[in-house]
Amino acid sequence: MNRYSFQIDTHKTIRIWDSEYPNENGAPFLLQPNFPDATPWASKAQAKNWAEVFIASLVDPESELVAGNSPDTHPAIRPEPQGEYIP
């Protein structure tokens, strides 16, 4: 089962929760009222797609796509890690 769940309200604000590491008082760990660049969601479907891609990129760190910062860059290709990896 996916540990992440999300809800989109009537104002198209996305709330995402992590059931494995819940916040105090059941608060979501992410509250996203629009794209990260502040562009409003064009529709609830657009917000839903962004949330699904965001969660998919958390669930699978090897996934090719990540949530984009704007409508023009969503979804985005996951950037290559920079720097040295030290396990």
matplotlib code that plots the C-alpha trace (Angstrom):
import matplotlib.pyplot as plt

x = [0.0, 1.2, 2.1, 1.1, -2.4, -3.7, -6.8, -7.7, -10.2, -12.7, -10.0, -7.7, -5.3, -3.4, -2.8, -0.5, 0.0, 2.6, 1.1, 4.5, 5.7, 2.5, 2.6, 1.2, -2.6, -2.9, -1.5, -0.3, 3.4, 2.7, 0.2, 0.3, -2.2, -0.7, 2.4, 5.6, 6.2, 2.8, 0.9, -2.7, -3.9, -6.0, -8.2, -8.7, -7.5, -4.2, -3.7, -4.4, -1.9, 0.8, 0.1, 0.2, 3.5, 4.9, 3.9, 5.2, 8.6, 8.7, 7.6, 10.1, 13.4, 14.4, 11.3, 12.1, 9.6, 9.2, 6.5, 7.3, 7.5, 5.1, 2.6, 5.2, 7.7, 5.3, 6.1, 9.8, 12.6, 14.3, 17.6, 20.8, 22.2, 25.0, 28.1, 29.5, 27.2, 28.4, 26.4]
y = [0.0, 3.5, 5.4, 8.7, 10.0, 13.3, 15.4, 18.4, 20.8, 23.1, 25.8, 23.2, 23.2, 19.9, 18.4, 15.3, 13.1, 10.5, 7.7, 6.4, 9.7, 11.6, 15.2, 16.4, 16.8, 15.0, 18.0, 17.3, 17.4, 19.3, 22.1, 23.1, 25.8, 26.2, 25.2, 25.9, 29.0, 30.3, 29.7, 28.7, 25.2, 25.5, 22.7, 20.1, 17.5, 19.4, 19.6, 15.8, 15.0, 17.1, 15.4, 11.9, 12.6, 14.1, 11.1, 8.6, 10.3, 9.9, 6.2, 5.4, 7.3, 5.8, 7.1, 9.1, 11.9, 14.4, 17.1, 20.3, 23.8, 25.3, 24.2, 24.5, 22.2, 19.6, 16.7, 17.2, 14.7, 13.8, 15.6, 13.6, 13.8, 16.3, 15.7, 12.7, 10.0, 8.8, 5.8]
z = [0.0, -0.8, 2.3, 0.7, 0.2, -1.1, -1.2, -3.5, -2.1, -4.0, -4.3, -6.0, -3.1, -2.8, 0.6, 0.9, 3.9, 4.8, 6.9, 7.8, 9.3, 10.1, 11.3, 14.6, 14.6, 11.2, 9.3, 5.7, 5.0, 1.8, 1.1, -2.5, -3.5, -7.0, -9.0, -7.2, -9.4, -8.1, -11.4, -10.4, -11.3, -14.5, -13.2, -10.5, -13.0, -13.5, -9.7, -9.4, -12.1, -10.4, -7.1, -8.7, -10.4, -7.2, -5.1, -7.8, -7.7, -3.9, -4.1, -6.8, -6.5, -9.9, -11.7, -14.8, -14.1, -11.3, -10.7, -12.6, -11.2, -13.8, -16.3, -19.0, -17.2, -15.8, -15.7, -15.7, -16.4, -13.1, -13.0, -12.6, -9.1, -8.6, -6.4, -4.8, -3.3, 0.1, 1.4]

ax = plt.figure().add_subplot(projection="3d")
ax.plot(x, y, z, "-o")
ax.set_aspect("equal")
plt.show()
